[in-house]
């Protein structure tokens, strides 16, 4: 499938967030269906990430992947597990977002 790099990256991020969210329900891989979601989710995430690496620089990809993943996992934790970030956590999340924005707007990195 010929999707642009950011589309593959978005799929990878969503798959990783789903897999990471299922880790808690997998209960140390003792529950079959959540464990299967974890394994399949990470497989999809890494496959899509590898496709993204064909057209985009690894530094940018990893910054977006990790930054978006952290933010989305935090939202999932807030909604599903009532884990509310405190002020230092919110500051840290803001710095992560700022770093990803700076990399995407100002970096001249190119894929080879």
C-alpha positions as CSV (number, residue, x, y, z in Angstrom):
1,X,0.0,0.0,0.0
2,X,1.4,3.4,-1.0
3,X,0.7,5.7,1.9
4,X,2.7,8.8,2.8
5,X,5.3,8.4,5.6
6,X,3.2,10.3,8.1
7,X,0.2,8.0,7.5
8,X,2.3,5.0,8.2
9,X,3.7,6.7,11.3
10,X,0.1,7.5,12.5
11,X,-0.9,3.9,12.1
12,X,2.3,2.8,14.0
13,X,1.5,5.2,16.8
14,X,-2.1,4.1,17.2
15,X,-1.1,0.4,17.1
16,X,1.6,1.1,19.8
17,X,-0.9,2.9,22.0
18,X,-3.4,0.1,21.7
19,X,-0.8,-2.5,22.5
20,X,0.6,-0.5,25.4
21,X,-2.9,0.1,26.8
22,X,-3.6,-3.7,26.6
23,X,-0.5,-4.5,28.7
24,X,-2.3,-3.8,32.0
25,X,-5.2,-6.0,31.0
26,X,-2.8,-8.7,29.9
27,X,-1.8,-9.1,33.6
28,X,1.8,-10.2,33.0
29,X,0.7,-12.1,29.8
30,X,-1.5,-14.4,31.9
31,X,-4.7,-13.4,30.0
32,X,-4.9,-14.6,26.4
33,X,-6.9,-12.0,24.5
34,X,-5.2,-8.9,26.0
35,X,-1.9,-10.6,25.5
36,X,-2.7,-11.2,21.9
37,X,-3.7,-7.6,21.4
38,X,-0.3,-6.6,22.9
39,X,1.7,-8.8,20.5
40,X,-0.3,-8.0,17.4
41,X,-0.4,-4.3,18.2
42,X,3.4,-4.1,18.6
43,X,3.9,-6.2,15.5
44,X,1.8,-3.8,13.5
45,X,3.5,-0.8,15.1
46,X,7.0,-1.9,14.3
47,X,6.1,-3.0,10.8
48,X,4.5,0.4,10.0
49,X,7.5,2.2,11.7
50,X,9.9,0.2,9.4
51,X,7.9,1.4,6.3
52,X,8.1,5.0,7.6
53,X,11.9,4.7,7.8
54,X,12.1,4.4,4.0
55,X,11.1,8.0,3.5
56,X,11.7,9.9,6.7
57,X,14.7,10.5,9.0
58,X,14.9,8.2,12.1
59,X,15.4,11.1,14.5
60,X,12.2,12.9,13.4
61,X,10.2,9.6,13.3
62,X,11.3,8.6,16.8
63,X,10.6,12.0,18.3
64,X,7.1,12.0,16.8
65,X,6.5,8.3,17.7
66,X,7.6,8.7,21.3
67,X,6.1,12.1,21.9
68,X,2.7,11.2,20.4
69,X,2.7,7.8,22.1
70,X,3.5,9.4,25.5
71,X,0.7,11.9,25.1
72,X,-1.9,9.4,23.9
73,X,-1.0,6.8,26.6
74,X,-1.4,9.6,29.2
75,X,-4.8,10.3,27.9
76,X,-5.7,6.6,27.9
77,X,-4.5,6.3,31.5
78,X,-6.6,9.3,32.4
79,X,-9.8,8.0,30.8
80,X,-9.5,4.3,31.6
81,X,-7.6,4.2,34.8
82,X,-8.3,7.6,36.4
83,X,-4.5,8.3,36.6
84,X,-4.4,12.1,36.6
85,X,-1.0,13.7,35.8
86,X,0.2,16.3,38.4
87,X,1.8,19.6,37.6
88,X,5.3,18.3,37.1
89,X,3.9,15.6,34.8
90,X,2.0,18.3,32.8
91,X,5.2,20.4,32.5
92,X,7.2,17.4,31.3
93,X,4.5,16.5,28.8
94,X,4.5,20.1,27.5
95,X,8.3,19.9,27.1
96,X,8.0,16.7,25.1
97,X,5.4,18.4,22.8
98,X,7.7,21.4,22.4
99,X,10.6,19.2,21.5
100,X,8.7,17.4,18.8
101,X,7.4,20.7,17.4
102,X,10.9,22.2,17.3
103,X,12.3,19.1,15.5
104,X,9.5,19.1,12.9
105,X,9.5,22.8,12.2
106,X,13.2,23.6,12.4
107,X,15.2,20.5,11.7
108,X,16.9,20.1,8.4
109,X,17.4,16.3,8.8
110,X,16.8,14.3,5.7
111,X,16.3,10.6,5.1
112,X,19.0,8.8,3.1
